[in-house]
Amino acid sequence: MGEWVYLNGEFVRKNEAKISVFDHGFLYGDGVFEAMRAYGGKVFELQSHLQRLWESAKAIALKIP
């Protein structure tokens, strides 16, 4: 049984997964990051973290699927 990966919203076989050499994320590695702390299995101030994450992505024109 072959290995599967999740790519562009679907599972495909590992050997079928292809990323264009012109893919912006591949070329430049753009990304946004947010550190979160959890207490008792729940992320503290989750909505605030998610809002900052979305705002950061918007600031660099990063489309979140």
N, C-alpha and C positions, 0 to 999 in steps of 0.2 A: 504494500500500500504506500503510495507516494505521500510526501509532505504537502500540506496545504498552507496557503498564506491568505491574508485578507488584504485586498487591493482595490481601491476605488469602489468600495461598497459591496464587494462580493468576494467569495472564497474561490481561489484558483490554485491549480497545482503549482508547486514551487518553480518548476522549470518553465511554466508558462507566464510567470510574473515578469513584466517588462516595464521599465521606467525610461522615458525618453531622455536622451542625453541633453536635451534642451529644457528639461523640467526646471523651473525656477528654484524650487526647494532643493533639488539635487545639485544645481550649480552653486547656489549661494548659501544654503542651509539656514534660511530665515526661520525664525521661531520666536515664540513668546513663552514666558515661564512665570509661574506663580507658585510660591511655597505655601503649603497648607499644613496646619497642625490639627491632629485629631485627639479628642479626649473621650474616653469611654466608647470608642468606635464611631464617633460623630465628628465631622470636620467643624472646627470653630469658625463661625462667621462665614459659612460656605457661600452664601449669596454675594457677600462683599468680594470674596476671592474670584468668583465667576464673573462678576461685573468688571473687575479690573482686568481679568484675562481677556474678555471680549473687547474692552476698550483698547488694550494694548495691541490686539490683533488688528483692530480697525485703524489704529494710528500708523501701522506700517503696511496697510492695505493687504493684509493676509486674510484670505478667504477660508473660513472654517466650514468644512463640509457638514 
